[in-house]
Amino acid sequence: MNEQKIKTYTDFVLPPSVVTRRDVSHLIRDAEWVDNEMTTAQVRAKAGSNTPTEAAISGTFAEFLEQNKLTFDGSNERSALIKQLQLLKEKVPVIHMTFAVKADAESLQKLVAWVRESIHPQAVIEVGLQPALVAGVYLRTPNKVHDLSVRALLAGRHEPLVKELEALRGN
């Protein structure tokens, strides 16, 4: 990590491909895997093995390191980063969204980009599926629930709709 200032989880910028808390878990898993591979390579080098091994870094993890201007070279840096990523996973703001149909990855990335811009720069979303929802979304934060479905929009407007339909039929 940066020697002038050690970054904490509150300073991290999440790449657009990190949408859910599970994606944060994947960052941790990737960091631990690379740390294990690099430690193994160091032990082999000390034992006299001449087999050079390069730990493969996933695209998302590489993007995370690049966006946060972090290095992953020293053992202490790796341990500190893994610890901070674990804290991030525990503390990251989560917004639960329930849709009627499964959302595609591109739409979720655009949605999380908007959430990070408008609500919190590290927010992630947890996606639920409720086919009975028909249209719209249920949105739940730790202290508020928003029903942005068509059903909620039409709630209490039954009589005016019936009158409009009857007017269209000519009754």
C-alpha positions in Angstrom: 0.0 0.0 0.0 1.1 3.6 -0.1 3.9 4.2 2.4 3.1 7.9 3.0 -0.5 7.2 4.1 -1.9 3.8 4.9 -5.4 3.7 3.4 -8.3 2.4 5.5 -11.5 0.9 4.2 -13.3 4.3 4.4 -10.9 5.6 1.8 -11.4 2.8 -0.7 -13.0 3.4 -4.1 -15.0 0.4 -5.4 -14.8 -0.4 -9.1 -18.1 -0.5 -11.0 -17.9 -4.3 -11.2 -18.3 -4.5 -7.4 -22.0 -4.4 -7.1 -22.9 -6.6 -4.1 -21.5 -7.6 -0.8 -20.6 -10.9 -2.4 -18.4 -9.0 -4.8 -16.6 -7.5 -1.9 -16.1 -11.1 -0.6 -14.6 -12.0 -4.0 -12.1 -9.1 -3.6 -11.1 -10.5 -0.2 -10.8 -14.0 -1.6 -8.7 -12.8 -4.5 -6.4 -10.8 -2.1 -6.0 -13.8 0.1 -5.2 -16.1 -2.8 -2.6 -13.7 -4.3 -1.1 -13.3 -0.8 -0.8 -17.1 -0.4 0.8 -17.4 -3.9 3.3 -14.7 -3.2 4.2 -16.1 0.2 4.6 -19.5 -1.3 6.9 -18.1 -4.0 9.0 -16.3 -1.4 9.4 -19.5 0.7 10.4 -21.4 -2.5 12.9 -18.7 -3.4 14.5 -18.9 0.1 14.6 -22.7 -0.3 16.6 -22.4 -3.5 13.9 -23.1 -6.0 14.5 -21.3 -9.3 10.9 -21.7 -10.6 9.6 -18.2 -11.0 5.9 -17.9 -10.3 3.7 -15.0 -10.9 0.4 -14.8 -9.1 -2.5 -14.1 -11.4 -4.7 -11.2 -10.3 -8.3 -11.1 -11.3 -9.5 -8.2 -13.4 -11.7 -6.8 -10.7 -9.0 -7.0 -8.1 -6.5 -5.4 -10.4 -9.0 -2.6 -11.1 -9.5 -2.2 -7.3 -5.7 -1.9 -6.8 -5.3 0.6 -9.7 -8.2 2.8 -8.6 -7.0 3.0 -5.1 -3.3 3.4 -6.1 -2.3 0.4 -4.0 0.6 -1.9 -4.3 0.4 -5.5 -3.2 4.1 -6.3 -3.0 5.1 -6.6 0.7 3.7 -9.1 3.2 2.7 -6.4 5.6 1.0 -4.4 2.9 -1.0 -7.5 1.8 -2.0 -8.3 5.4 -3.1 -4.7 6.1 -5.1 -4.6 2.8 -6.8 -7.9 3.5 -7.8 -6.7 7.0 -9.1 -3.4 5.6 -11.1 -5.3 3.0 -12.7 -7.5 5.7 -13.7 -4.3 7.6 -15.1 -2.9 4.4 -17.3 -6.0 3.9 -18.6 -5.6 7.5 -19.2 -1.9 7.3 -20.2 -1.3 3.6 -23.7 0.4 3.3 -26.1 -2.0 1.8 -29.3 -1.1 -0.1 -31.7 -4.0 -0.7 -33.7 -3.8 -3.9 -36.4 -6.3 -4.9 -37.3 -6.6 -8.6 -40.0 -8.5 -10.4 -37.4 -10.1 -12.8 -33.7 -10.8 -12.7 -31.7 -7.7 -13.5 -28.7 -8.0 -15.9 -25.2 -7.2 -14.8 -24.9 -4.1 -16.9 -28.1 -2.6 -15.5 -26.9 -3.4 -11.9 -23.6 -1.7 -12.6 -25.4 1.5 -13.8 -27.7 1.4 -10.8 -24.9 1.0 -8.3 -22.9 3.8 -10.0 -26.0 6.1 -9.5 -26.3 4.9 -5.9 -22.6 5.7 -5.2 -22.9 9.1 -6.8 -26.2 10.0 -5.1 -26.2 8.2 -1.7 -22.8 6.9 -0.6 -19.5 6.3 -2.5 -19.1 2.8 -1.2 -22.7 1.6 -1.2 -23.5 -1.8 -2.6 -26.9 -3.3 -3.5 -28.4 -6.7 -2.6 -30.8 -7.8 -5.2 -34.0 -9.8 -4.4 -36.6 -11.3 -6.7 -40.3 -11.1 -6.2 -42.3 -12.1 -9.3 -45.6 -10.8 -7.7 -44.2 -7.3 -7.8 -45.1 -7.0 -11.5 -43.4 -3.6 -12.1 -41.2 -1.3 -10.1 -39.0 -2.0 -7.1 -39.0 -2.4 -3.4 -36.1 -0.5 -1.9 -35.0 -1.1 1.7 -32.2 0.7 3.6 -31.4 0.0 7.2 -33.9 2.6 8.4 -36.4 3.1 5.6 -38.6 1.1 3.2 -39.8 2.5 -0.1 -42.4 0.8 -2.3 -41.8 2.1 -5.8 -44.0 -0.4 -7.4 -47.0 0.2 -9.7 -49.2 -1.3 -7.1 -48.2 1.3 -4.6 -48.6 4.0 -7.2 -52.1 2.9 -7.9 -53.0 2.3 -4.2 -56.0 4.5 -3.1 -56.7 5.5 -6.7 -59.1 2.7 -7.5 -62.3 4.9 -7.7 -60.8 7.5 -10.1 -59.5 4.7 -12.4 -62.9 2.9 -12.4 -64.6 6.2 -13.3 -62.0 6.8 -16.1 -62.5 3.3 -17.5 -66.3 3.7 -17.4 -66.1 7.1 -19.2 -64.0 5.4 -21.9 -66.6 2.7 -22.3 -69.4 5.3 -22.5 -71.2 4.4 -19.2 
